[in-house]
Amino acid sequence: MMPAMHLVHRVSAPRSPSASPPLLVLLHGIGADEGDLLPLLPSLDPRFLVVSARAPYPEPPGYRWYAIDWSTSPPTADPAEIASSRDLLASFLEEVRRAQGVDPSRVFLLGFSQGAIMALALLLARPDLVRGVVAHSGRLARLAGNVSGTEPLSGAEVLLLHGEEDPVVPAVEGRKAYEVLRSLMGTRVQFVEFPGLGHLISRESIAEAARWLTARLDRA
């Protein structure tokens, strides 16, 4: 496995600095890179120190967290690459927390598509590292034994966002993820579906994500 900090990444300092800022890690989708989600920053809480990570595997014109076999129906994900990227992300997150001097109790992930899938996979495997996840247009990874147990998840929270007309990751996958996570987390998981929205982040959906994240910072 590659050393943790071999994940290429970009760091954006808090626009409202503090001694121990909250951390928000951005995880892009397939074929994108660490710059893809940075245009969202003006919409997000200025207290966050933001780290945007690049996936480890080349997927022109960008990168991927795991390979997909598009010849099958439905397309088949590579579970070995999912697990490898998940473990790499866990090591990366541990290193970022140490290197950036953030508040370890206020670490959040925001992922889109493959990035959302990885964010949820990391939460289920290492809930000790994550306070909350915003998963946009994702689903649960099909990995055996990827849930660490219900008790550690009791302190985490999840916001699932999905476009009703998503042709890439159908909205039914988001609903399935919600049902599974609700059985583990109860009311700590929320699901919001956006009528007419495809496989993309809209002004309305990022506003919902921003409200949710700010509410958690204010509560803390």
NORVENMO-V762316 format. One record per helix or strand of 2 or more residues. SS is the DSSP state (H for helix, E for strand). FROM is the first residue (numbers start at 1). TO is the last residue. If there is no record, write none. Layout:
BEGIN
SS|FROM|TO + SS|FROM|TO
END
This chain:
BEGIN
H|4|6 + E|9|12 + E|23|27 + H|38|43 + E|49|53 + E|57|59 + E|62|64 + E|68|69 + E|76|77 + H|79|100 + E|107|112 + H|114|125 + H|127|129 + E|132|136 + H|150|153 + E|157|163 + H|171|188 + E|189|194 + H|203|219
END
